[in-house]
Amino acid sequence: MAQNIYDNPDFFIGYSQLPRQIHGLDGAPEWPAIRAMLPDLTGSRVVDFGCGFGWATRWMREQGAASVLGLDISENMLTRARADTTDPNIEYRIADIETVELPESAFDFAYSALTFHYIKDFERLARMIYRALAPGGSMVFTIEHPIFTAAADPRWIVDGDGRKTWPVNRYSVEGERRTDWFAKGVLKYHRTIATTLNTLIRAGFTVQDVEEFAPSAEQIRLNPGLEEEIERPMMLLVAVAR
């Protein structure tokens, strides 16, 4: 079973204050890059893994998706998502993505934002999603970049000249990584880029696009705090097709 850190009260309070949770998709700097990778959703049956507060599920319906199923392990997340959603063609369901099974060919598009790095058995998940997509279906997902999950310490190291560097520890050693982020001992799984992409290919997917997100100069001008993300990619964006 995946760790359900989002129902930890301390974690949930802190997480809810993130700009991307207050402002929705517009509060996520990577959203324009994700949007550019998405297919035409008109008439599509969509599944959103780790749907959280439902920002993406509602947006996808606005883009013409026929239906959207949002899956999340957190009661806290889905309580908020249901409270903010009135669309009868959006369904929210409690599910452990580590073990969930979906019907074959039941969806045309799968989406996930910053969830798959919490999943231990990514190979099982990739094969299940492949089966759940109809022929010609596709998926776009984001994860914490492997350089980020390989960090030995979640804090910057500042040298004598005031330059910030990001420590990377045992990049090629895959498996559990724990960090303190709003709560102690948050569990994530580190995989190299090669492992992530090869797992998808072995599941049957064709890799269409890969982006190592970095903020634009304009984004940094508007939000100077994003400049630190130039030093190392924080997110990996991947688009694949069945």
C-alpha positions in Angstrom: 0.0 0.0 0.0 1.3 3.5 -0.9 2.0 5.8 2.0 -0.9 8.1 2.6 0.9 11.2 3.8 -1.8 13.5 2.6 -4.2 12.5 5.4 -1.5 13.4 8.0 -3.0 16.6 9.5 0.3 18.5 9.7 1.2 17.6 6.1 -2.2 18.5 4.8 -2.2 21.9 6.4 1.2 22.8 4.9 0.4 21.2 1.5 -2.8 23.2 1.2 -0.9 26.4 1.5 1.3 25.8 -1.6 0.6 28.2 -4.5 -0.5 25.4 -6.8 -3.2 24.4 -4.2 -4.4 27.9 -3.6 -4.4 29.1 -7.2 -4.9 25.8 -9.0 -3.3 25.0 -12.3 -2.3 28.7 -12.8 -0.2 28.3 -9.6 1.9 25.6 -11.1 4.8 27.0 -13.1 5.1 23.8 -15.2 1.4 23.9 -16.3 2.0 25.7 -19.6 4.6 23.0 -20.5 2.2 20.2 -19.5 -0.6 21.8 -21.5 1.5 21.8 -24.6 1.9 18.0 -24.3 -1.8 17.2 -23.9 -3.8 15.8 -26.8 -7.2 17.0 -27.9 -9.5 15.8 -25.2 -12.8 16.2 -27.0 -15.0 13.2 -26.3 -12.2 11.4 -24.3 -12.7 9.2 -21.3 -10.0 10.4 -18.9 -8.5 8.9 -15.7 -6.5 11.1 -13.4 -4.1 9.3 -11.1 -3.6 11.2 -7.9 -6.2 13.8 -8.7 -5.8 15.7 -5.4 -8.2 18.7 -5.2 -9.5 18.0 -8.7 -8.0 21.0 -10.5 -7.0 19.0 -13.6 -10.2 16.9 -13.7 -12.3 20.0 -13.9 -10.1 21.6 -16.5 -10.2 18.5 -18.7 -14.0 18.5 -18.7 -13.9 22.2 -19.7 -11.7 21.1 -22.7 -14.4 18.7 -23.8 -13.6 15.4 -22.1 -16.6 13.2 -22.0 -15.9 11.9 -18.5 -13.1 12.1 -16.0 -12.4 9.6 -13.2 -10.2 11.0 -10.5 -8.4 8.6 -8.2 -6.6 9.4 -5.0 -5.7 7.6 -1.8 -6.5 10.6 0.4 -9.9 11.2 2.0 -8.8 14.8 2.7 -8.0 15.4 -1.0 -11.2 13.9 -2.3 -13.4 15.7 0.3 -12.1 19.0 -1.0 -12.4 17.8 -4.7 -16.0 16.8 -4.3 -16.9 20.0 -2.5 -15.5 22.0 -5.4 -17.0 20.0 -8.2 -20.6 20.0 -9.4 -20.1 18.2 -12.7 -21.9 14.9 -12.9 -19.4 13.6 -15.5 -16.6 13.8 -13.0 -16.3 10.9 -10.5 -13.9 10.8 -7.6 -12.9 7.5 -6.1 -10.6 6.5 -3.3 -7.9 4.2 -4.7 -4.4 3.0 -3.8 -2.6 3.5 -7.1 0.0 0.9 -5.9 -2.6 -1.8 -6.3 -5.6 -0.4 -8.3 -6.9 -2.3 -11.3 -9.0 -0.7 -14.1 -11.0 -2.3 -16.8 -9.3 -3.0 -20.2 -9.7 -0.3 -22.9 -11.9 1.8 -20.5 -10.1 5.1 -21.1 -8.7 7.2 -23.9 -6.3 9.4 -21.9 -4.5 9.0 -18.6 -3.0 11.8 -16.6 -1.0 12.1 -13.4 0.7 15.1 -11.8 3.5 14.5 -9.2 2.2 11.1 -8.0 4.1 8.3 -9.6 7.3 8.9 -7.6 5.3 7.7 -4.5 4.7 4.3 -6.2 7.0 1.4 -5.5 6.0 -0.9 -8.3 6.0 1.4 -11.3 6.3 -1.5 -13.7 3.0 -3.0 -12.6 1.3 0.4 -12.8 2.6 1.1 -16.3 1.3 -2.3 -17.6 -2.0 -1.8 -15.9 -2.4 1.7 -17.5 -1.5 0.3 -20.9 -4.2 -2.3 -20.6 -6.7 0.3 -19.4 -6.2 2.6 -22.4 -8.0 1.9 -25.6 -5.9 1.5 -28.8 -4.6 4.9 -29.8 -4.9 6.2 -26.2 -2.2 8.2 -24.5 -0.8 9.4 -21.2 0.9 12.5 -19.9 2.4 12.5 -16.4 4.8 14.4 -14.3 7.1 13.2 -11.5 9.8 14.7 -9.4 12.9 14.7 -11.5 15.3 11.8 -10.6 18.0 14.4 -9.9 15.6 15.9 -7.3 14.7 12.5 -5.7 18.4 11.6 -5.5 19.1 14.7 -3.4 20.9 13.7 -0.2 19.3 16.5 1.6 16.2 18.6 0.8 18.1 21.8 1.5 20.5 23.9 -0.6 24.1 24.0 0.3 25.5 27.5 0.2 29.3 27.9 -0.4 31.5 30.7 0.8 30.7 32.8 -2.3 27.0 32.5 -1.6 26.4 30.2 -4.5 23.7 27.5 -4.0 24.3 23.9 -5.0 22.0 20.9 -4.8 23.5 17.7 -3.4 22.9 14.5 -5.4 23.4 11.2 -3.6 23.7 7.8 -5.2 21.8 8.6 -8.4 22.2 5.1 -9.8 21.0 3.4 -6.6 17.2 3.1 -7.0 14.6 2.6 -4.3 13.2 4.2 -1.2 14.1 7.8 -0.3 12.7 9.6 2.7 12.6 13.3 3.2 11.1 15.8 5.6 8.5 17.9 3.8 5.7 19.3 5.9 6.0 16.0 7.9 8.9 13.7 8.8 9.6 10.6 6.8 7.8 11.3 3.6 8.4 8.2 1.4 9.3 8.5 -2.3 10.9 6.1 -4.7 13.9 7.1 -6.7 14.3 5.8 -10.3 16.7 6.9 -12.9 15.4 8.5 -16.1 16.4 5.4 -18.0 14.5 3.1 -15.7 11.4 5.3 -16.0 11.4 5.4 -19.8 12.4 1.8 -20.3 9.7 0.6 -18.0 7.2 2.5 -20.2 8.6 1.1 -23.4 8.6 -2.5 -22.0 4.9 -2.0 -21.0 4.2 -1.3 -24.7 4.1 2.5 -24.8 5.8 4.7 -27.4 7.6 7.7 -25.9 6.4 10.9 -27.6 7.9 13.7 -25.6 10.1 14.2 -22.6 10.7 17.6 -20.9 13.0 18.4 -18.0 11.1 21.4 -16.7 12.9 24.7 -16.0 11.1 28.0 -15.5 11.3 30.7 -18.2 13.0 34.0 -17.8 9.6 35.6 -17.6 8.4 33.2 -14.9 11.5 34.0 -12.9 11.0 37.7 -13.3 7.5 37.4 -12.0 8.5 34.9 -9.2 12.2 35.3 -8.3 12.0 32.3 -6.0 11.9 30.1 -9.1 15.5 31.0 -10.0 16.8 28.1 -7.9 15.2 25.7 -10.2 17.6 26.7 -12.9 20.3 24.9 -10.9 18.7 21.5 -11.3 15.5 20.2 -12.9 12.8 19.6 -10.3 10.2 17.9 -12.6 10.2 15.4 -15.4 7.3 15.6 -17.9 6.6 12.6 -20.1 4.1 11.9 -22.8 3.5 8.4 -24.2 1.1 6.7 -26.6 -0.4 3.3 -26.7 
